[in-house]
Amino acid sequence: MATNDPSVVGESPCQACGACCAYSSNWPRFSTEDDAALDRIPADLVNEKLSGMRCEGERCAALQGKVGIATSCGIYAIRPEVCRTCMPGDAECAMARKKHGLPALSGFAA
């Protein structure tokens, strides 16, 4: 049973969240990726400017599932650097969770 209560989430609270991936169409932008890394991302998931992930509204097109219930990344192994640096409980996480009405995570990041 999926829940948005961070106290009962397994190894990663991200799998019951996904808020950072549905925060802003400007969020999943490419910054430090080299050409080889970018070439691994499916073209249909890259925006028209080739500057970041394609979004449907504010939601990254690679995000699967329902925010706050159960989510996953369709390209997790090859996700952009900005996605790799967002950590459970950090300032960006807290901001995204707040936007979706989810409680801040405690015990993960300062």
Secondary structure, DSSP 8 states (H G I E B T S, - for coil): -----GGG--S-GGGG--GGGGS-TTSSB-SS--HHHHHHS-GGGB-TTSSBB-EETTEETTEEEETTTEEEETTGGG--HHHHH--TTSHHHHHHHHHTT-----SS--
